[in-house]
């Protein structure tokens, strides 16, 4: 604070104290029992001689950002859970998955054609084909080749089809 301003303040304070003493009011009642620096600061502030001190910054803004961030994290978590949950949704037609099944295909090589076809048909295979005989075959023919033979595992819903090749004995 400039010296000229401090002198002006001191002169004004002297006149206020003299006026109060003339009215029968003591200097302690006017000045109070407070800190002299605080009194001087308040007195100067009331007369507009010094700028008002800024109130301390509030921490309300930081809490606002914390609440917004927490909300965004919770929202993102909710969206992630929705995405995970929708991956196993049952909307649309259901697909029936058949577990792998072991089928025992009998070896019919050397058997007569009619007996070999009956044996394959009763073994639990899904279908059979007689290769090279589209219009039928006679029972006196013999099975000379077969695919597959032995234990076969049905996978991915694929049918087990046995192919027989017939010939003369």
N, CA, C and O of each residue as an XYZ file, in Angstrom:
676
protein
N       0.852     -1.165      0.000
C       0.000      0.000      0.000
C       0.903      1.235      0.000
O       1.866      1.282      0.765
N       0.619      2.226     -0.831
C       1.450      3.445     -0.884
C       1.393      4.218      0.438
O       0.405      4.159      1.169
N       2.490      4.952      0.727
C       2.577      5.711      1.987
C       1.498      6.777      2.070
O       0.921      6.978      3.139
N       1.214      7.458      0.985
C       0.198      8.513      0.995
C      -1.162      7.958      1.387
O      -1.909      8.588      2.135
N      -1.475      6.771      0.875
C      -2.751      6.128      1.204
C      -2.775      5.691      2.654
O      -3.806      5.812      3.317
N      -1.654      5.183      3.163
C      -1.583      4.762      4.564
C      -1.759      5.956      5.490
O      -2.410      5.846      6.529
N      -1.176      7.110      5.118
C      -1.334      8.319      5.946
C      -2.778      8.779      5.955
O      -3.308      9.180      6.992
N      -3.405      8.718      4.804
C      -4.816      9.125      4.710
C      -5.679      8.232      5.585
O      -6.600      8.701      6.255
N      -5.370      6.929      5.572
C      -6.131      5.987      6.401
C      -5.907      6.283      7.882
O      -6.857      6.260      8.664
N      -4.686      6.556      8.269
C      -4.387      6.836      9.674
C      -5.103      8.100     10.129
O      -5.621      8.148     11.244
N      -5.139      9.127      9.279
C      -5.831     10.381      9.615
C      -7.320     10.128      9.790
O      -7.935     10.627     10.733
N      -7.899      9.347      8.874
C      -9.339      9.050      8.970
C      -9.642      8.242     10.218
O     -10.664      8.466     10.867
N      -8.752      7.289     10.571
C      -8.948      6.481     11.769
C      -8.872      7.359     13.013
O      -9.666      7.185     13.938
N      -7.926      8.302     13.050
C      -7.827      9.234     14.203
C      -9.098     10.035     14.364
O      -9.588     10.206     15.480
N      -9.646     10.535     13.250
C     -10.861     11.348     13.350
C     -12.039     10.500     13.819
O     -12.865     10.970     14.602
N     -12.130      9.214     13.332
C     -13.216      8.326     13.771
C     -13.107      8.017     15.261
O     -14.117      7.961     15.961
N     -11.870      7.814     15.750
C     -11.674      7.502     17.177
C     -11.993      8.724     18.046
O     -12.561      8.577     19.129
N     -11.628      9.946     17.576
C     -11.916     11.167     18.343
C     -13.416     11.403     18.402
O     -13.948     11.803     19.437
N     -14.093     11.157     17.298
C     -15.549     11.348     17.250
C     -16.245     10.350     18.180
O     -17.204     10.699     18.869
N     -15.750      9.099     18.192
C     -16.345      8.074     19.049
C     -16.101      8.409     20.515
O     -16.971      8.166     21.351
N     -14.918      8.970     20.850
C     -14.612      9.311     22.244
C     -15.494     10.469     22.705
O     -15.890     10.533     23.869
N     -15.798     11.382     21.781
C     -16.666     12.504     22.119
C     -18.085     12.013     22.401
O     -18.809     12.615     23.195
N     -18.482     10.912     21.745
C     -19.817     10.347     21.973
C     -19.837      9.418     23.180
O     -20.891      8.888     23.531
N     -18.697      9.213     23.815
C     -18.620      8.368     25.002
C     -18.371      6.903     24.698
O     -18.581      6.052     25.562
N     -17.923      6.588     23.477
C     -17.630      5.214     23.095
C     -16.109      5.021     23.162
O     -15.348      5.827     22.626
N     -15.685      3.955     23.819
C     -14.242      3.742     23.974
C     -13.642      3.188     22.675
O     -14.344      2.625     21.835
N     -12.328      3.364     22.541
C     -11.611      2.888     21.354
C     -11.678      1.365     21.257
O     -11.687      0.821     20.153
N     -11.724      0.671     22.395
C     -11.788     -0.800     22.391
C     -13.102     -1.276     21.792
O     -13.144     -2.303     21.114
N     -14.179     -0.530     22.042
C     -15.471     -0.930     21.464
C     -15.465     -0.773     19.953
O     -16.091     -1.561     19.243
N     -14.765      0.233     19.457
C     -14.711      0.439     18.013
C     -13.728     -0.539     17.374
O     -14.034     -1.180     16.368
N     -12.542     -0.640     17.977
C     -11.505     -1.494     17.389
C     -11.713     -2.959     17.732
O     -11.349     -3.834     16.947
N     -12.284     -3.234     18.874
C     -12.491     -4.608     19.295
C     -11.205     -5.210     19.833
O     -10.170     -4.545     19.882
N     -11.273     -6.448     20.229
C     -10.121     -7.140     20.800
C      -9.415     -7.983     19.740
O      -8.724     -8.947     20.069
N      -9.587     -7.620     18.476
C      -9.081     -8.463     17.399
C      -7.631     -8.157     17.062
O      -6.997     -7.273     17.637
N      -7.146     -8.920     16.118
C      -5.796     -8.758     15.603
C      -5.702     -7.432     14.851
O      -6.565     -7.152     14.020
N      -4.668     -6.591     15.117
C      -4.580     -5.280     14.450
C      -4.461     -5.404     12.926
O      -4.989     -4.559     12.202
N      -3.778     -6.442     12.430
C      -3.646     -6.610     10.976
C      -5.001     -6.916     10.334
O      -5.346     -6.385      9.278
N      -5.738     -7.768     10.992
C      -7.055     -8.121     10.465
C      -7.984     -6.911     10.508
O      -8.757     -6.677      9.579
N      -7.903     -6.148     11.594
C      -8.721     -4.945     11.700
C      -8.384     -3.980     10.567
O      -9.284     -3.440      9.923
N      -7.098     -3.764     10.322
C      -6.677     -2.836      9.275
C      -7.134     -3.334      7.907
O      -7.576     -2.541      7.076
N      -7.034     -4.634      7.666
C      -7.457     -5.196      6.380
C      -8.956     -5.024      6.183
O      -9.395     -4.643      5.098
N      -9.749     -5.299      7.215
C     -11.209     -5.132      7.117
C     -11.562     -3.669      6.885
O     -12.414     -3.347      6.056
N     -10.890     -2.780      7.634
C     -11.173     -1.348      7.542
C     -10.843     -0.833      6.146
O     -11.599     -0.040      5.586
N      -9.729     -1.272      5.583
C      -9.339     -0.841      4.237
C     -10.277     -1.435      3.197
O     -10.610     -0.776      2.213
N     -10.702     -2.664      3.407
C     -11.610     -3.302      2.470
C     -12.975     -2.632      2.440
O     -13.577     -2.514      1.372
N     -13.480     -2.187      3.603
C     -14.786     -1.518      3.677
C     -14.776     -0.185      2.948
O     -15.810      0.267      2.456
N     -13.632      0.433      2.881
C     -13.530      1.738      2.223
C     -13.084      1.609      0.768
O     -12.899      2.616      0.085
N     -12.912      0.383      0.295
C     -12.553      0.158     -1.107
C     -11.108      0.488     -1.422
O     -10.757      0.725     -2.578
N     -10.281      0.505     -0.410
C      -8.886      0.857     -0.638
C      -8.035     -0.332     -1.071
O      -6.987     -0.151     -1.691
N      -8.461     -1.500     -0.762
C      -7.767     -2.708     -1.204
C      -8.789     -3.638     -1.842
O      -9.979     -3.591     -1.532
N      -8.302     -4.474     -2.732
C      -9.230     -5.403     -3.391
C      -9.624     -6.507     -2.427
O      -8.868     -6.879     -1.530
N     -10.819     -7.015     -2.635
C     -11.336     -8.079     -1.783
C     -10.518     -9.343     -2.021
O     -10.235     -9.683     -3.170
N     -10.144    -10.027     -0.981
C      -9.445    -11.295     -1.196
C     -10.395    -12.312     -1.835
O     -11.585    -12.357     -1.522
N      -9.859    -13.099     -2.708
C     -10.686    -14.106     -3.382
C     -11.003    -15.234     -2.404
O     -10.154    -15.668     -1.625
N     -12.234    -15.688     -2.469
C     -12.549    -16.844     -1.614
C     -11.771    -18.055     -2.133
O     -11.484    -18.145     -3.327
N     -11.437    -18.967     -1.255
C     -10.694    -20.148     -1.701
C     -11.515    -20.927     -2.739
O     -12.743    -20.984     -2.672
N     -10.800    -21.520     -3.694
C     -11.483    -22.281     -4.745
C     -12.220    -23.455     -4.134
O     -11.734    -24.151     -3.242
N     -13.387    -23.633     -4.650
C     -14.171    -24.763     -4.151
C     -13.760    -26.020     -4.888
O     -13.366    -25.978     -6.053
N     -13.854    -27.106     -4.211
C     -13.482    -28.385     -4.816
C     -14.708    -29.069     -5.407
O     -14.681    -30.266     -5.693
N     -15.765    -28.317     -5.584
C     -16.996    -28.898     -6.110
C     -16.797    -29.398     -7.540
O     -17.350    -30.430     -7.921
N     -16.014    -28.672     -8.326
C     -15.803    -29.076     -9.715
C     -15.113    -30.429     -9.802
O     -15.473    -31.257    -10.639
N     -14.145    -30.655     -8.961
C     -13.434    -31.931     -9.017
C     -14.382    -33.085     -8.680
O     -14.277    -34.164     -9.264
N     -15.297    -32.864     -7.751
C     -16.269    -33.912     -7.418
C     -17.228    -34.147     -8.579
O     -17.655    -35.274     -8.829
N     -17.557    -33.076     -9.277
C     -18.425    -33.225    -10.441
C     -17.748    -34.115    -11.484
O     -18.388    -35.004    -12.046
N     -16.467    -33.886    -11.743
C     -15.747    -34.704    -12.714
C     -15.617    -36.151    -12.245
O     -15.696    -37.073    -13.057
N     -15.421    -36.354    -10.960
C     -15.326    -37.716    -10.432
C     -16.651    -38.448    -10.627
O     -16.665    -39.617    -11.011
N     -17.763    -37.763    -10.365
C     -19.080    -38.381    -10.530
C     -19.335    -38.706    -12.004
O     -19.854    -39.777    -12.321
N     -18.974    -37.791    -12.902
C     -19.168    -38.033    -14.339
C     -18.327    -39.224    -14.795
O     -18.814    -40.085    -15.528
N     -17.056    -39.276    -14.358
C     -16.185    -40.389    -14.736
C     -16.723    -41.716    -14.208
O     -16.710    -42.718    -14.924
N     -17.189    -41.731    -12.977
C     -17.748    -42.948    -12.395
C     -18.983    -43.403    -13.179
O     -19.160    -44.594    -13.436
N     -19.827    -42.450    -13.553
C     -21.009    -42.774    -14.337
C     -20.612    -43.393    -15.681
O     -21.208    -44.382    -16.108
N     -19.607    -42.814    -16.347
C     -19.178    -43.337    -17.640
C     -18.598    -44.745    -17.512
O     -18.827    -45.595    -18.372
N     -17.849    -44.989    -16.442
C     -17.293    -46.331    -16.226
C     -18.412    -47.342    -16.001
O     -18.382    -48.439    -16.558
N     -19.395    -46.974    -15.191
C     -20.518    -47.878    -14.939
C     -21.326    -48.137    -16.213
O     -21.774    -49.257    -16.459
N     -21.504    -47.089    -17.014
C     -22.245    -47.238    -18.262
C     -21.498    -48.157    -19.227
O     -22.109    -49.015    -19.864
N     -20.179    -47.981    -19.337
C     -19.376    -48.837    -20.216
C     -19.417    -50.288    -19.738
O     -19.483    -51.208    -20.554
N     -19.379    -50.497    -18.428
C     -19.465    -51.854    -17.880
C     -20.813    -52.477    -18.216
O     -20.881    -53.646    -18.594
N     -21.868    -51.714    -18.081
C     -23.205    -52.200    -18.400
C     -23.291    -52.590    -19.879
O     -23.847    -53.635    -20.216
N     -22.736    -51.744    -20.765
C     -22.754    -52.067    -22.192
C     -21.971    -53.345    -22.482
O     -22.397    -54.171    -23.289
N     -20.828    -53.503    -21.819
C     -20.027    -54.710    -22.029
C     -20.781    -55.955    -21.578
O     -20.740    -56.988    -22.246
N     -21.463    -55.854    -20.451
C     -22.237    -56.998    -19.964
C     -23.402    -57.313    -20.895
O     -23.756    -58.477    -21.082
N     -23.997    -56.273    -21.478
C     -25.080    -56.500    -22.432
C     -24.555    -57.212    -23.675
O     -25.215    -58.102    -24.211
N     -23.370    -56.819    -24.131
C     -22.788    -57.440    -25.322
C     -22.452    -58.901    -25.051
O     -22.670    -59.757    -25.909
N     -21.926    -59.190    -23.873
C     -21.597    -60.573    -23.522
C     -22.875    -61.391    -23.407
O     -22.932    -62.530    -23.869
N     -23.892    -60.814    -22.795
C     -25.159    -61.527    -22.624
C     -25.863    -61.774    -23.929
O     -26.540    -62.791    -24.080
N     -25.721    -60.855    -24.896
C     -26.421    -61.043    -26.162
C     -25.742    -62.072    -27.035
O     -26.341    -62.546    -28.001
N     -24.497    -62.436    -26.722
C     -23.799    -63.455    -27.505
C     -24.444    -64.819    -27.360
O     -24.320    -65.663    -28.248
N     -25.130    -65.045    -26.253
C     -25.766    -66.341    -26.048
C     -27.288    -66.222    -26.075
O     -27.995    -67.026    -25.468
N     -27.773    -65.225    -26.775
C     -29.220    -65.023    -26.851
C     -29.860    -66.148    -27.648
O     -29.220    -66.770    -28.496
N     -31.118    -66.396    -27.365
C     -31.813    -67.492    -28.031
C     -32.766    -66.989    -29.096
O     -33.712    -67.691    -29.455
N     -32.538    -65.782    -29.611
C     -33.419    -65.298    -30.659
C     -33.089    -66.018    -31.958
O     -31.923    -66.283    -32.249
N     -34.095    -66.325    -32.720
C     -33.891    -67.031    -33.977
C     -34.060    -68.525    -33.784
O     -34.308    -69.003    -32.677
N     -33.922    -69.257    -34.885
C     -34.111    -70.715    -34.796
C     -32.965    -71.357    -34.023
O     -31.804    -70.965    -34.139
N     -33.335    -72.352    -33.236
C     -32.308    -73.053    -32.473
C     -31.682    -74.134    -33.341
O     -32.359    -74.768    -34.150
N     -30.413    -74.329    -33.165
C     -29.686    -75.339    -33.924
C     -29.396    -76.491    -32.983
O     -28.779    -76.320    -31.932
N     -29.848    -77.652    -33.378
C     -29.628    -78.821    -32.533
C     -28.304    -79.450    -32.916
O     -28.090    -79.833    -34.066
N     -27.430    -79.551    -31.947
C     -26.116    -80.121    -32.186
C     -26.128    -81.560    -31.675
O     -26.428    -81.827    -30.511
N     -25.798    -82.465    -32.572
C     -25.755    -83.864    -32.157
C     -24.330    -84.192    -31.744
O     -23.378    -83.861    -32.450
N     -24.195    -84.832    -30.620
C     -22.842    -85.180    -30.175
C     -22.256    -86.247    -31.093
O     -22.993    -86.991    -31.741
N     -20.930    -86.320    -31.145
C     -20.314    -87.346    -31.980
C     -20.792    -88.740    -31.540
O     -20.942    -89.013    -30.349
N     -21.019    -89.582    -32.496
C     -21.502    -90.921    -32.188
C     -20.593    -91.928    -32.875
O     -20.224    -91.756    -34.037
N     -20.245    -92.952    -32.168
C     -19.375    -93.996    -32.706
C     -20.251    -95.055    -33.367
O     -21.176    -95.590    -32.754
N     -19.945    -95.342    -34.610
C     -20.701    -96.345    -35.365
C     -19.734    -97.463    -35.733
O     -18.635    -97.216    -36.229
N     -20.161    -98.685    -35.484
C     -19.334    -99.845    -35.837
C     -19.832   -100.383    -37.180
O     -20.929   -100.933    -37.281
N     -18.992   -100.207    -38.214
C     -19.359   -100.659    -39.556
C     -18.774   -102.060    -39.757
O     -17.556   -102.227    -39.699
N     -19.628   -103.077    -39.995
C     -19.112   -104.448    -40.166
C     -18.359   -104.595    -41.491
O     -18.689   -103.948    -42.485
N     -17.370   -105.438    -41.482
C     -16.617   -105.741    -42.703
C     -17.394   -106.825    -43.455
O     -17.518   -107.954    -42.980
N     -17.915   -106.469    -44.636
C     -18.752   -107.410    -45.387
C     -18.078   -107.866    -46.682
O     -18.746   -108.419    -47.555
N     -16.794   -107.649    -46.819
C     -16.069   -108.065    -48.024
C     -16.084   -109.604    -48.076
O     -15.788   -110.287    -47.096
N     -16.438   -110.107    -49.250
C     -16.528   -111.560    -49.451
C     -17.940   -112.096    -49.286
O     -18.208   -113.230    -49.682
N     -18.858   -111.312    -48.710
C     -20.251   -111.758    -48.556
C     -20.999   -111.559    -49.858
O     -20.634   -110.733    -50.695
N     -22.085   -112.361    -50.007
C     -22.985   -112.188    -51.148
C     -23.679   -110.841    -50.988
O     -23.873   -110.385    -49.861
N     -24.059   -110.194    -52.090
C     -24.558   -108.817    -52.126
C     -25.776   -108.596    -51.233
O     -25.794   -107.649    -50.447
N     -26.812   -109.466    -51.340
C     -28.049   -109.237    -50.570
C     -27.798   -109.362    -49.075
O     -28.311   -108.560    -48.294
N     -27.014   -110.356    -48.665
C     -26.720   -110.535    -47.234
C     -25.863   -109.369    -46.725
O     -26.080   -108.899    -45.608
N     -24.902   -108.896    -47.513
C     -24.028   -107.789    -47.114
C     -24.835   -106.505    -46.915
O     -24.599   -105.771    -45.955
N     -25.787   -106.225    -47.816
C     -26.614   -105.012    -47.695
C     -27.465   -105.077    -46.441
O     -27.594   -104.078    -45.734
N     -28.064   -106.267    -46.142
C     -28.868   -106.404    -44.916
C     -27.998   -106.188    -43.678
O     -28.421   -105.518    -42.736
N     -26.808   -106.740    -43.670
C     -25.908   -106.614    -42.521
C     -25.530   -105.148    -42.302
O     -25.539   -104.666    -41.170
N     -25.202   -104.448    -43.374
C     -24.840   -103.025    -43.249
C     -26.054   -102.214    -42.794
O     -25.920   -101.319    -41.960
N     -27.235   -102.518    -43.333
C     -28.440   -101.759    -42.975
C     -28.775   -101.902    -41.500
O     -29.274   -100.950    -40.899
N     -28.520   -103.055    -40.896
C     -28.839   -103.290    -39.483
C     -27.731   -102.839    -38.535
O     -27.892   -102.944    -37.319
N     -26.624   -102.345    -39.053
C     -25.480   -101.987    -38.196
C     -25.593   -100.602    -37.579
O     -24.821   -100.278    -36.677
N     -26.516    -99.785    -38.029
C     -26.673    -98.444    -37.447
C     -26.077    -97.338    -38.297
O     -26.035    -96.185    -37.868
N     -25.610    -97.674    -39.512
C     -25.109    -96.617    -40.399
C     -26.293    -95.831    -40.942
O     -27.427    -96.308    -40.926
N     -26.023    -94.638    -41.415
C     -27.106    -93.786    -41.904
C     -27.588    -94.190    -43.293
O     -28.780    -94.091    -43.588
N     -26.684    -94.638    -44.138
C     -27.075    -95.004    -45.496
C     -25.977    -95.869    -46.111
O     -24.871    -95.950    -45.576
N     -26.283    -96.510    -47.230
C     -25.290    -97.302    -47.960
C     -25.531    -97.103    -49.441
O     -26.635    -96.771    -49.874
N     -24.479    -97.312    -50.203
C     -24.551    -97.172    -51.653
C     -23.845    -98.383    -52.265
O     -22.843    -98.875    -51.745
N     -24.391    -98.836    -53.365
C     -23.748    -99.908    -54.133
C     -23.168    -99.218    -55.359
O     -23.912    -98.748    -56.220
N     -21.860    -99.156    -55.441
C     -21.162    -98.415    -56.488
C     -21.204    -99.211    -57.805
O     -20.961   -100.418    -57.829
N     -21.521    -98.491    -58.902
C     -21.504    -99.089    -60.234
C     -22.758    -99.847    -60.624
O     -22.804   -100.405    -61.720
N     -23.769    -99.892    -59.786
C     -25.009   -100.613    -60.093
C     -26.197    -99.688    -59.816
O     -26.858    -99.812    -58.785
N     -26.467    -98.757    -60.742
C     -27.554    -97.809    -60.528
C     -28.942    -98.443    -60.696
O     -29.906    -97.988    -60.081
N     -29.046    -99.478    -61.514
C     -30.357   -100.049    -61.808
C     -30.595   -101.360    -61.082
O     -31.448   -102.141    -61.502
N     -29.883   -101.619    -60.029
C     -30.077   -102.846    -59.263
C     -28.917   -103.813    -59.445
O     -28.013   -103.586    -60.249
N     -28.967   -104.874    -58.695
C     -27.917   -105.885    -58.722
C     -28.544   -107.220    -58.364
O     -29.668   -107.282    -57.865
N     -27.821   -108.260    -58.619
C     -28.318   -109.598    -58.294
C     -27.635   -110.091    -57.033
O     -26.528   -109.664    -56.706
N     -28.292   -110.982    -56.335
C     -27.783   -111.467    -55.047
C     -26.575   -112.385    -55.208
O     -25.873   -112.645    -54.232
N     -26.315   -112.888    -56.433
C     -25.161   -113.770    -56.592
C     -23.840   -113.011    -56.693
O     -22.778   -113.634    -56.696
N     -23.882   -111.660    -56.778
C     -22.658   -110.855    -56.781
C     -22.052   -110.845    -55.384
O     -22.765   -111.036    -54.399
N     -20.750   -110.624    -55.289
C     -20.019   -110.644    -54.016
C     -19.424   -109.255    -53.781
O     -19.047   -108.566    -54.729
N     -19.342   -108.854    -52.522
C     -18.732   -107.566    -52.162
C     -17.226   -107.718    -52.288
O     -16.620   -108.547    -51.609
N     -16.607   -106.894    -53.181
C     -15.160   -106.949    -53.374
C     -14.451   -105.727    -52.795
O     -13.225   -105.707    -52.695
N     -15.204   -104.731    -52.423
C     -14.608   -103.531    -51.816
C     -15.621   -102.825    -50.940
O     -16.827   -102.894    -51.176
N     -15.108   -102.140    -49.920
C     -15.999   -101.471    -48.967
C     -15.273   -100.254    -48.410
O     -14.069   -100.290    -48.160
N     -16.030    -99.179    -48.222
C     -15.464    -97.986    -47.586
C     -16.569    -97.311    -46.779
O     -17.620    -97.032    -47.356
N     -16.417    -97.044    -45.560
C     -15.373    -97.446    -44.622
C     -15.704    -98.795    -44.005
O     -16.786    -99.344    -44.213
N     -14.756    -99.314    -43.245
C     -14.960   -100.569    -42.513
C     -14.376   -100.388    -41.120
O     -13.383    -99.680    -40.954
N     -14.971   -101.013    -40.128
C     -14.480   -100.882    -38.751
C     -15.237    -99.801    -38.001
O     -16.390    -99.506    -38.313
N     -14.578    -99.213    -37.006
C     -15.228    -98.190    -36.182
C     -15.117    -96.824    -36.847
O     -14.026    -96.404    -37.233
N     -16.241    -96.132    -36.982
C     -16.296    -94.800    -37.588
C     -16.979    -93.870    -36.599
O     -17.976    -94.233    -35.974
N     -16.438    -92.672    -36.463
C     -17.056    -91.677    -35.574
C     -17.764    -90.649    -36.431
O     -17.167    -90.046    -37.323
N     -19.046    -90.454    -36.151
C     -19.846    -89.465    -36.870
C     -19.535    -88.104    -36.253
O     -19.670    -87.928    -35.042
N     -19.128    -87.159    -37.061
C     -18.783    -85.818    -36.570
C     -19.612    -84.764    -37.279
O     -19.998    -84.925    -38.437
N     -19.880    -83.665    -36.550
C     -20.557    -82.479    -37.102
C     -21.853    -82.812    -37.828
O     -22.202    -82.143    -38.800
N     -22.561    -83.817    -37.379
C     -23.844    -84.149    -37.984
C     -23.722    -84.787    -39.357
O     -24.733    -84.961    -40.038
N     -22.510    -85.143    -39.787
C     -22.324    -85.775    -41.090
C     -22.775    -87.240    -41.009
O     -22.417    -87.945    -40.065
N     -23.545    -87.690    -41.977
C     -24.009    -89.087    -41.940
C     -22.878    -90.063    -42.281
O     -21.947    -89.732    -43.016
N     -22.986    -91.245    -41.739
C     -22.042    -92.322    -42.074
C     -22.651    -93.098    -43.236
O     -23.698    -93.730    -43.094
N     -21.987    -93.042    -44.378
C     -22.463    -93.730    -45.595
C     -21.434    -94.790    -45.975
O     -20.249    -94.490    -46.118
N     -21.892    -96.027    -46.137
C     -21.009    -97.130    -46.520
C     -21.153    -97.365    -48.024
O     -22.263    -97.476    -48.544
N     -20.016    -97.438    -48.709
C     -20.011    -97.694    -50.149
C     -19.506    -99.130    -50.399
O     -18.441    -99.540    -49.936
N     -20.311    -99.841    -51.135
C     -19.958   -101.252    -51.439
C     -19.679   -101.377    -52.926
O     -20.388   -100.809    -53.756
N     -18.619   -102.141    -53.255
C     -18.290   -102.442    -54.657
C     -18.522   -103.950    -54.847
O     -17.985   -104.782    -54.115
N     -19.327   -104.259    -55.839
C     -19.683   -105.652    -56.093
C     -18.927   -106.187    -57.305
O     -18.527   -105.438    -58.196
N     -18.751   -107.447    -57.310
C     -18.092   -108.122    -58.440
C     -18.456   -109.586    -58.449
O     -19.225   -110.042    -57.602
N     -17.899   -110.350    -59.419
C     -18.160   -111.782    -59.528
C     -17.130   -112.520    -58.701
O     -15.981   -112.093    -58.592
N     -17.547   -113.621    -58.125
C     -16.615   -114.409    -57.289
C     -15.876   -115.427    -58.095
O     -15.058   -116.170    -57.552
